[in-house]
């Protein structure tokens, strides 16, 4: 398939766009213009690649999970984003946006975070480049992700607790947007996923596609022909970065795994695509969890990074067109898959990544016998409290 999205107005088919307060229209338009200029500048790319290599530690390995492969009866590789500096794929995007913020002349950076990994990545790049940093985080998430809160503070960032609403990622995002509206003259909003108004879904995808580009090169170098790529999906940045370089390869099946929460019989989940409907949230049109009156519903996932009632607009487009298949995995299935990887491979995954790993059991059940690659989006240090509480 020929793939050239988004269009000039930031739409992936009928999803995306800029559904924002008038105060932010000009800043978003200017950001889109500045990003297009940077994207065509070889010097910008060279600086970003230097930091990705020497600071972030890229490329990350494509790891043959031999004992896990024996367990399931087919070949499994892990794309080890957990080995990126700070412990997750989030740093890829944070570096790109921080360099763009300095190029534009912004001196203050704000961010939202759920699991804390994007907050840590943002705090890290702000420390690296000497930028003021404020991270908004739901009070509930601060409790279950306390190690990452401590890391952000040690890096010199201010972490502002959000006590409104569900006290999770949705509310942290809303507070960050309010800050941006008030301080747009000197503040850069560093969004952590492929959500928000245009050009954020495009920018974040472009900064994260290094995951899939490396994977393609590593497969070619080693003669690996993958039939399936698996990634967890919340907002969707690790998944789109992993999938995007493979979209035009029809022989590769792409599977995004949503947070099924307490299971299909429960309203407590975060499966915006497979159990949601199209609507508007945080500046763009996409699939969201909402009631018949269009009011956003509370999402639930044992994983703070997937606990969001929406999804990136590009994922909504890929869902409608059928190019990517999206499935659900429950909290219990994710916990079990995390323990399994730890015991078989000596790798403790983030709870987000554990959702993607859990779908391997379904592939075995379906009789799959070829090669699958899982994007291991982050490491599980931050989730040890949750793992310990669910022994």
N, C-alpha and C positions, 0 to 999 in steps of 0.2 A: 504494500500500500504506500502511496505517496503521502507524507505527513509534513504539514507546514502550518503548525498552530503555535500560539494564538494569532488572530488577525491583528490589524493595526490598532484596534480598539480594545484588545485584550480579551477577546472571546474565543473560547474553545467550543465551536458550535454555538449552542445557546447558553453556555455557562461562562462565568467570569465577569469581566467588565469592571466598572467603577460605580458602586452604589454607596456613595460617601457624602458627608456633609460638605456644603459649598466651600467651607474654609480649607478643605483638603484637596479640592479639584486642581487648583494651580500647582501645589506642591507635588501631587502625583504625576501631573503632566510633565513638570520639570524633571522629576526623578526618572520618568520614562525616557525623556530626551537625553539626560546625562548617562543613563545606562546604555542606550544605543550607541552613544559616542564612545564610551569606555569599551563596549563589546567589539568595536572596530579598531581599537588601539592595541597594537602588538606589545607596547610597553606595559600596559595594564595587565595583559595576560602573562607576560614574562614575570612581573612582580608577584602576581598571584601564584603562579606555578612554583616560584622560588619558596614562598612561604608554605605552600602545601607540601613541598618536599622536605625542606630543612627545618621547618617549625612543626608542621603537623605530622610528619613521618610517612608521607605517601611515597610510593604506592603501598597499599595494604595487601597482604597475602591472599591468594586463592587457595584455601586449605583443604586437602583431601581428608574428610572425616571418615577414616577407615572403619573404626569400631561402630560408629553410627550407621555407616553403609551396610556393614554385616548385620546389624540389628534389623534393618528394613528390607534388605535384599536388593538394593539398587545403589548406584554410585551417587554419593552426596558430597558436594563441595560447599564450603562456607566462605563467603566474601567477608573478610575480617575487619569490618569497620569499627569493631570494639577496640582495635589496636591503634586507632587514630589518637593523637594527643588529646586529652580530656576524656577519652573513653567512649566516643560515639561519632557518628557521621556529621553531627551538627557543626563541627568546626569548619568543614568545607565551605559551607554557606556563610558562616560568621566572618571568616577571613575575607571572602569576596565582598560582602556588604560593608565591612569596616573600611576596606580600601576605597570603596566607592564613596562612603561618607566623608573620608578625608579629601578625596578628589573634589567633592562638592563644596567642602569648606565647613562642614558641621563639626561642632566640638563636643556635643553631648549626644549620647546614644541611649535609647530605651529599648527594652525587650520584654516579651512575655515568656513565661515558661511553665510547663506542667510537671514533667518528670525532673526538671532541673538541668538536664543536659544542655539544652539550648541556652539557658541562663549562664551556665558555667562556660560554655563556648564564647558567649558574648562578653562575659566578664574577662575571659582570658585574652581576647583580642583587644579589648579596651585597655587592659594592663599593658599589653605588648606595644600599643600605639599611643598610649598616654591620653586616652579619651575618658571623659566623665561617663559613668555608667549607672543606670537605674534599671533594676529588673523587677517586674511585677509578677507575683506568684500567689496563687490561692492559699489561704491559711490552711486548708485541708491538705493540700499538696506539700506545704512546708513541713507539716508533721510527718508525713510518710516518706519524704525525701530530705530529711534533715542533713545527711552528709553533704548533699549538693548545696544546700543553703550555706553551710559552713565554708565550703569551697569558694562560693561567690564572694562572701564577705572577706575571706582571706586574700582574694584577688583585688580587693579594694572597691568592690561595687556595693551600692546600696540595694538591699532587697526589701521591697515594699509589700507587706502582707495585704491581700485582698480578702475582706471579710463579707462582702456582699454576695448574694445569690448562692450558688453551690460551692463557692470558695475553691474553685478548680480552674482549669485552663481557660474555659469560656469567659469567666469573669475577669481573669488576669488580662486577657486580650482586650476586653472592653475598657478596662482601666488604662491600659497602655495607649489605646486610641484616644481616650479623653486627654491624656497627657500630651500626646502629639498635637491634637487640635489646639491646645493652649500654648504650646511652646514650639510651634513649627518653624519659627525663624532660625533657631540654632540647634534644633533637635532632629536626629535621624532615627526613625523607627526601624529597628533591625528585626524583621519578622522571621520566625524560625521555621516555617513550613510553607508549602505551596498553596497558601491561603491568602485572603486579603484582596484588596483592590489591585488592578493592573498598575504597575508592572511586576508586583511581587511574585505571583505564581510563575511567571516567565523567568525572573531573575533567580529565584531559588532553584528552579529546575536546572538552569544553566550552570549554577555553581555546584549543584549536586551530581550532575551527569558524569563527573569524573569517576564515580563508582562504577557505572555501567561501561564507560569507555575502557577503564582498566580491566574490567572483567572480560570484555571482548578480546583485548590484546593478550591477556593471560591464557584464555581459552585457545586462541590461535597458536600461541607459542608452544603450548603443551599438547596440541592435537585433541582438545576436549570439544565435543559437540553436545552442548546442553539441550535437552528437550523442554525443560521447565525451569523458570526462575520464580522464586518465592520471596515475598517481602511483606512485613507487617504494614498496615495502613491505619494511620490516625488522621492527621492533616495530610500526610502522604509524601513527605520530602525524600525519605530514604528510598521508598518504592519508586517514585518517578525518576529519581537519579539513577537507580538500578535498571529500570525498564526502558527508559527513553532511547538509549543507543541500540536497543533491540526491536523497537516498535515495527520497523519495516522488514524485519526478518520473520516471515509468516510461519516458519518451521519451529519457532521458539514460543512455547506457551507461557504467558505471563499471568501469575496468580497473586492477587493482593489479599491479605488476610486481615479482616476487621476484628474488632473486639466484641465478641458475642456476650460478654458479661456473664450473667447468671444463667444464660441458656435461652433457647428459642421460646420457651414457655413463659419467660419473664420479661417485664418491661424495662428491666435494668440492664442496659447494654449501651454500646457506643457504635453500633453498625449503621452509620448514616447512609451508606449506599444501599445495602441490601435490605434495610428495614426503614429507610427514610423516604422523603419526597423532595422535589426541587423547591428551593426557597432562597432567601437572601440572609446571609449572616456575615458580619464583619467585613462588609465592603464588596462582596461578590456574590453572584448567583451560582448555587451548587446544590447538591443533595444535602439535606439537613434533617435532623430529628425535630419534628414540629407537630402541633396538634392541628385540628381542622380549622382553627382560627389563625393559624400561622405563628402561634407563639412557640418559641424554642423550648424544647423539652430538656430535662436534665439527662445527661449521659452518665453511664457507669462503666468503669473498667477497673480491674484490680491493678492495671498498669496506668500510672498517672499520665504517661505520654500519649496514650490512646484515648484518654477520657475527655473527648471533645465531640460536640453534637453536630459537627460538619465535616467536610472533606474538601480537598483542593478541587477547583473546577476542572482541571485537566483529567483528573480521575473520573469525574462525573461524565465527561465526554467519552472517555475510553470505556466506561461501563455501558453507556447507551449504545456505542458502536459495536461492542462485543470484543474489541481487541484485547482487553484484559478481563480475566474472570475474577470475580470477587467472592470470597467465602467468609464464614464466621468461625471463630474458635472461642470457646468459653474460658472463663477464669481458671477453672479446675484443669482444663486441658493444657493451658499455658503453663501452669505451675508444674504439672507432671512432665512436660517436655523440657522445662528448664532443669529439673532434677536429673532427667535422663542424660542430657548433654553434659552436665557436670560430672556425672559418674562414668560416662563412657569416653569422654574426650578431654576431661580436665579443663573445661571452659564453662564458666558461669555466665550465662547470657542475661542481658537486660530483659525484664518482663515483656517489653514491647517485642523484642526479637523472638522471645519464646512463643509468641502467637504464630509466627511464620513457621517455626520448627514443628509446632503441634500438627500442622497440616500434613506433614510427612506420613503420619499414621493413616490418613485418609487415602493418600496416594498408594500406599501398600495395600490397603483394602481393595482399591480399584484395580490392582494387578499391575501397577506401573513397574517397569524393569529397567529403565534406561538411566539417564543422568539428570540430576536436579542440583541447582545452585541456590542456596539460601543466603540472603543478605543478613548477616549478623550485625544489626545496626548499632548495637552498643553492649557494653559489659554490665554485669549485674551487681557491682559493688553497691550502687545506690539502692538496690532492692533487697539487701540482706535482711533488713528488718521485716519486710513483708514475707520473704521466704521463711524466716524463722518463726513467724507467727502462724504459718500455715503448714507446719510439719505434720 
